Amino acid sequence: MKKLKPQKVDWAQIERFLQSAERKLASAHKILAFDEEACLQQAYEAMLKASLGFMFSHGFRARSQPGHHIAIIEFVRARIDKRYLRYVDRNKTYSLRDSEIHTLMELGTFRVIAETDLAELGYAKDRSRMEHDIENLQKQGLVQQRTIEETDYPTTRVLALTKQGHRLLSRGNLLPRDQPTYHGFAKPKEARHDADLYRLYYKVAREIESKGGHLIRVKLDYELKRKLYHDLERTARDKDMETAKKEVAERHHLKVVHGKIAVPDMRIEYVQDDMMIQRRDLELATDHYRPRGLAAKARAGFQIYARRADVDRLRRIRDDRELSAAIFSL
């Protein structure tokens, strides 16, 4: 007699299994110090609940017969041990490797990434492995590609999630719930600038980690502005706009410069030994920046970076304006 039978994927039911597993695991932690046997029982039941959720997400359930617990465990072990895992989103099933899941997470976090940077930073310079993964992700409709051609820069191929890829990433709970995710090329003219943020993140993240910091999340200007404007609209209902801007800027750890709340291209949040959240607000300046704009970013306290080709010009602007901010080379 077969140990398994088909089961309609019900995400609400799966969520209940996972919530039950979390409760039982929390209970196990509480009683560990004085009742090891009861703790072990709670932990075992937590494992079974989580495994049931995993099995149901693949469209199967164990038949009600002796040894069905073993069937559940064997099902999970067989699939976790495989090179490829199956992910189900509604009536669509995807076959993905861990490295492909990681690429989806990177693209969802940063919106646009240049292929060359993904190969170097995401795949440790293993371009052939990256190309294999991207081919598989494109075949399954999860990733899209675009070529950027500009007069002053070399042709660059960039990647982003499709709506389908974003949906799988969001529903699969593959990233922390408070980590914003994106898809598509929202601003085609700014695709090169947005793609460079990925390289900037890795440059600054390595510096933070070398000093003992632990990275929590990344926020791009899209998310920062969305929350900022929502808060500002609500606050300005019963206060004058100038006061509202100052209060909102302070709540979001930003500054008002020339009557506007300055927003960085990217914010990295991290903690160190004291476990207090710290922030790095980063701006990637380009050769299109005007002196007033650069001065505003400097006065806002952002760390300013630029491509090597743009550094000298931007530093001259800084010196002419007598600004004290450093401009770092990307």
C-alpha positions as CSV (number, residue, x, y, z in Angstrom):
1,M,0.0,0.0,0.0
2,K,1.3,3.4,-0.9
3,K,2.4,5.6,2.0
4,L,1.4,8.9,0.4
5,K,-1.6,10.3,-1.4
6,P,-2.2,13.6,-3.3
7,Q,-3.2,16.6,-1.3
8,K,-4.5,19.9,-2.6
9,V,-2.1,22.7,-1.7
10,D,-3.8,25.0,0.9
11,W,-1.5,27.8,2.0
12,A,-3.8,28.8,4.9
13,Q,-3.6,25.2,6.2
14,I,0.2,25.1,5.7
15,E,0.5,28.4,7.7
16,R,-1.5,26.9,10.5
17,F,0.9,23.9,10.6
18,L,3.9,26.3,10.8
19,Q,2.3,28.4,13.5
20,S,1.6,25.2,15.5
21,A,5.3,24.2,15.1
22,E,6.5,27.6,16.3
23,R,4.2,27.3,19.4
24,K,5.4,23.8,20.3
25,L,9.1,24.8,19.8
26,A,8.6,27.8,22.1
27,S,7.0,25.5,24.7
28,A,10.0,23.1,24.4
29,H,12.4,26.0,25.1
30,K,10.4,27.0,28.2
31,I,10.4,23.5,29.8
32,L,13.9,22.4,28.8
33,A,15.5,23.3,32.2
34,F,13.2,21.2,34.3
35,D,11.6,18.5,32.1
36,E,13.8,17.1,29.3
37,E,11.4,14.3,28.3
38,A,8.5,16.7,27.9
39,C,10.8,19.1,26.0
40,L,11.8,16.4,23.6
41,Q,8.2,15.5,23.0
42,Q,7.3,19.1,22.2
43,A,10.3,19.4,19.9
44,Y,9.4,16.2,18.1
45,E,5.9,17.4,17.5
46,A,7.2,20.7,16.3
47,M,9.3,18.9,13.8
48,L,6.3,16.9,12.6
49,K,4.1,19.9,12.2
50,A,6.7,21.7,10.2
51,S,7.3,18.6,8.1
52,L,3.6,18.3,7.4
53,G,3.6,21.9,6.2
54,F,6.5,21.1,3.9
55,M,4.8,17.9,2.6
56,F,1.5,19.7,2.0
57,S,3.3,22.5,0.0
58,H,4.5,19.8,-2.4
59,G,0.9,18.4,-2.9
60,F,1.1,15.3,-0.8
61,R,0.0,13.9,2.6
62,A,0.7,10.7,4.5
63,R,-1.9,8.0,4.5
64,S,-3.5,7.2,7.9
65,Q,-1.7,3.9,8.6
66,P,0.9,2.6,11.1
67,G,4.3,4.3,10.6
68,H,2.8,7.4,8.9
69,H,5.1,9.6,11.0
70,I,8.1,7.8,9.5
71,A,6.7,8.4,6.0
72,I,6.5,12.1,6.7
73,I,10.1,12.3,7.9
74,E,11.4,10.2,4.9
75,F,9.5,12.5,2.5
76,V,11.2,15.6,3.9
77,R,14.7,14.0,4.1
78,A,14.5,12.8,0.5
79,R,13.7,16.3,-0.9
80,I,16.0,18.3,1.3
81,D,18.9,16.0,0.3
82,K,18.2,16.5,-3.4
83,R,20.2,19.0,-5.4
84,Y,16.9,20.6,-6.6
85,L,14.0,21.5,-4.4
86,R,10.4,21.9,-5.6
87,Y,8.5,25.1,-4.7
88,V,4.8,25.3,-5.3
89,D,3.0,28.6,-5.9
90,R,-0.8,28.0,-6.4
91,N,-0.9,25.5,-9.3
92,K,2.7,26.2,-10.5
93,T,5.7,24.0,-9.4
94,Y,9.3,25.2,-9.7
95,S,12.5,23.2,-9.5
96,L,15.2,25.3,-8.0
97,R,18.7,24.9,-6.5
98,D,19.9,26.7,-3.4
99,S,22.0,29.0,-5.5
100,E,19.0,29.9,-7.7
101,I,17.0,30.7,-4.6
102,H,19.8,32.9,-3.4
103,T,19.8,34.7,-6.8
104,L,16.1,35.3,-6.5
105,M,16.6,36.8,-3.1
106,E,19.4,39.1,-4.3
107,L,17.3,40.3,-7.2
108,G,14.3,40.8,-5.0
109,T,16.3,42.9,-2.5
110,F,18.1,45.1,-5.0
111,R,15.7,45.1,-7.9
112,V,18.3,45.3,-10.7
113,I,21.8,43.6,-10.8
114,A,24.4,43.6,-13.5
115,E,25.3,40.1,-14.7
116,T,29.0,40.8,-14.2
117,D,28.5,41.9,-10.6
118,L,26.2,38.9,-9.8
119,A,28.9,36.5,-11.2
120,E,31.7,38.2,-9.2
121,L,29.9,38.9,-5.9
122,G,27.0,36.4,-5.8
123,Y,28.8,33.4,-7.4
124,A,32.4,34.1,-6.3
125,K,33.5,34.7,-10.0
126,D,32.0,31.4,-11.1
127,R,30.3,32.8,-14.3
128,S,29.5,29.4,-15.8
129,R,27.5,28.4,-12.7
130,M,25.7,31.8,-12.7
131,E,24.8,31.4,-16.4
132,H,23.4,27.9,-15.8
133,D,21.2,29.2,-12.9
134,I,20.0,32.3,-14.9
135,E,19.1,30.0,-17.8
136,N,17.0,27.8,-15.6
137,L,15.3,30.8,-13.8
138,Q,14.5,32.4,-17.2
139,K,13.0,29.1,-18.5
140,Q,10.7,29.0,-15.5
141,G,9.6,32.6,-16.0
142,L,11.2,33.9,-12.8
143,V,13.9,36.3,-14.1
144,Q,14.1,38.8,-16.9
145,Q,17.1,40.3,-18.7
146,R,17.7,43.6,-20.3
147,T,20.7,45.2,-22.1
148,I,21.7,48.8,-21.3
149,E,23.5,50.8,-24.0
150,E,24.9,54.2,-23.2
151,T,27.4,56.4,-25.1
152,D,29.9,56.8,-22.3
153,Y,29.7,53.4,-20.7
154,P,30.2,49.8,-21.9
155,T,27.1,47.7,-22.8
156,T,25.8,46.0,-19.7
157,R,23.3,43.2,-19.3
158,V,21.1,43.5,-16.2
159,L,18.7,41.2,-14.4
160,A,15.5,41.6,-12.4
161,L,12.7,39.5,-11.1
162,T,9.5,39.0,-13.1
163,K,6.1,39.4,-11.4
164,Q,6.1,35.6,-11.2
165,G,9.5,35.5,-9.5
166,H,8.5,38.2,-7.1
167,R,5.3,36.3,-6.2
168,L,7.2,33.1,-5.5
169,L,9.7,35.0,-3.4
170,S,7.0,36.7,-1.3
171,R,4.7,33.7,-0.8
172,G,7.6,31.4,-0.1
173,N,8.7,33.5,2.9
174,L,12.3,33.2,1.6
175,L,13.2,36.6,3.0
176,P,12.5,38.3,6.4
177,R,9.0,39.8,6.3
178,D,10.3,43.3,6.9
179,Q,12.7,43.1,4.0
180,P,11.2,45.0,1.0
181,T,11.3,43.2,-2.3
182,Y,11.0,44.4,-5.9
183,H,10.5,43.2,-9.5
184,G,10.9,44.6,-13.0
185,F,12.7,47.7,-14.3
186,A,10.8,50.5,-12.7
187,K,13.0,53.3,-14.1
188,P,14.7,52.1,-17.3
189,K,16.8,55.3,-17.6
190,E,18.2,54.7,-14.1
191,A,18.8,51.0,-14.5
192,R,22.6,51.3,-14.6
193,H,22.6,53.5,-11.5
194,D,20.3,51.1,-9.7
195,A,22.4,48.1,-10.7
196,D,25.5,49.7,-9.3
197,L,23.8,49.8,-5.8
198,Y,24.4,46.0,-5.6
199,R,28.2,46.5,-5.9
200,L,28.0,49.4,-3.4
201,Y,26.2,47.3,-0.9
202,Y,28.8,44.6,-1.0
203,K,31.6,47.1,-0.6
204,V,30.1,48.7,2.5
205,A,28.7,45.4,3.9
206,R,32.2,43.9,4.0
207,E,33.5,46.9,5.8
208,I,30.7,46.6,8.4
209,E,31.2,42.9,8.9
210,S,35.0,43.3,9.2
211,K,34.3,45.5,12.3
212,G,32.1,43.0,13.9
213,G,28.7,44.2,12.6
214,H,25.8,41.9,11.8
215,L,23.7,43.0,8.8
216,I,19.9,43.1,9.4
217,R,18.3,44.5,6.2
218,V,18.7,46.7,3.2
219,K,16.2,49.5,2.2
220,L,16.3,51.2,-1.2
221,D,15.0,54.7,-1.7
222,Y,11.7,53.3,-3.1
223,E,10.8,51.8,0.3
224,L,12.2,54.7,2.3
225,K,10.1,57.3,0.3
226,R,7.0,55.2,0.4
227,K,7.0,55.0,4.2
228,L,8.2,58.6,4.5
229,Y,5.5,60.2,2.4
230,H,2.8,58.1,4.1
231,D,4.0,59.3,7.5
232,L,4.3,62.9,6.3
233,E,0.7,62.9,4.9
234,R,-0.7,61.6,8.2
235,T,1.4,64.0,10.4
236,A,0.7,67.1,8.3
237,R,-3.1,66.7,8.9
238,D,-2.9,68.6,12.2
239,K,0.4,70.4,11.9
240,D,2.0,72.9,9.6
241,M,4.2,71.3,6.9
242,E,7.5,72.6,8.2
243,T,7.0,71.2,11.6
244,A,5.6,67.9,10.1
245,K,8.7,67.5,8.0
246,K,11.1,68.0,10.9
247,E,9.2,65.5,13.1
248,V,8.9,62.9,10.3
249,A,12.5,63.2,9.3
250,E,13.6,62.7,12.9
251,R,11.4,59.6,13.2
252,H,13.0,58.1,10.1
253,H,16.5,59.1,11.1
254,L,16.8,61.6,8.3
255,K,17.4,65.4,7.9
256,V,15.6,68.3,6.3
257,V,17.8,70.1,3.8
258,H,16.6,73.2,1.9
259,G,13.1,72.5,3.0
260,K,13.0,68.9,1.8
261,I,13.6,65.6,3.6
262,A,16.8,64.2,2.0
263,V,16.5,60.5,1.2
264,P,19.5,58.3,0.4
265,D,19.8,55.8,-2.5
266,M,20.2,53.0,0.0
267,R,20.2,52.4,3.8
268,I,21.9,49.4,5.4
269,E,20.8,48.6,8.9
270,Y,23.0,46.5,11.2
271,V,23.8,45.8,14.8
272,Q,27.1,45.4,16.8
273,D,27.8,44.0,20.2
274,D,25.5,46.4,22.0
275,M,22.6,45.1,19.8
276,M,21.5,48.7,19.0
277,I,20.4,49.2,15.4
278,Q,22.8,51.3,13.5
279,R,22.4,52.8,10.0
280,R,24.5,53.6,7.0
281,D,22.8,56.0,4.5
282,L,24.5,55.7,1.1
283,E,24.3,57.9,-2.0
284,L,25.7,56.9,-5.3
285,A,26.4,60.1,-7.1
286,T,26.7,60.3,-10.9
287,D,28.2,62.7,-13.4
288,H,24.7,64.2,-13.8
289,Y,24.7,65.5,-10.2
290,R,24.5,69.3,-10.0
291,P,26.4,71.2,-7.3
292,R,23.3,72.0,-5.3
293,G,22.2,68.4,-5.3
294,L,25.6,67.1,-4.2
295,A,25.7,69.7,-1.5
296,A,22.3,68.7,-0.2
297,K,23.3,65.0,0.0
298,A,26.5,66.0,1.9
299,R,24.6,68.1,4.4
300,A,22.2,65.3,5.0
301,G,25.1,63.2,6.3
302,F,25.1,60.5,3.6
303,Q,28.2,58.6,2.7
304,I,28.8,59.5,-0.9
305,Y,30.2,57.1,-3.5
306,A,30.8,57.5,-7.2
307,R,32.1,55.4,-10.1
308,R,35.8,55.9,-10.7
309,A,35.2,57.9,-13.9
310,D,33.0,60.4,-12.0
311,V,35.0,60.8,-8.8
312,D,37.4,63.6,-9.9
313,R,34.6,65.8,-11.2
314,L,32.4,65.4,-8.1
315,R,35.4,66.1,-5.8
316,R,36.0,69.4,-7.7
317,I,32.3,70.3,-7.1
318,R,32.8,69.4,-3.4
319,D,35.9,71.6,-3.1
320,D,34.3,74.5,-4.9
321,R,31.4,74.4,-2.5
322,E,33.7,74.0,0.5
323,L,32.0,70.8,1.6
324,S,33.7,68.6,4.2
325,A,32.1,65.3,2.9
326,A,34.3,62.6,1.5
327,I,33.5,61.1,-1.9
328,F,34.6,57.5,-2.1
329,S,35.3,55.5,-5.2
330,L,33.1,52.6,-6.0
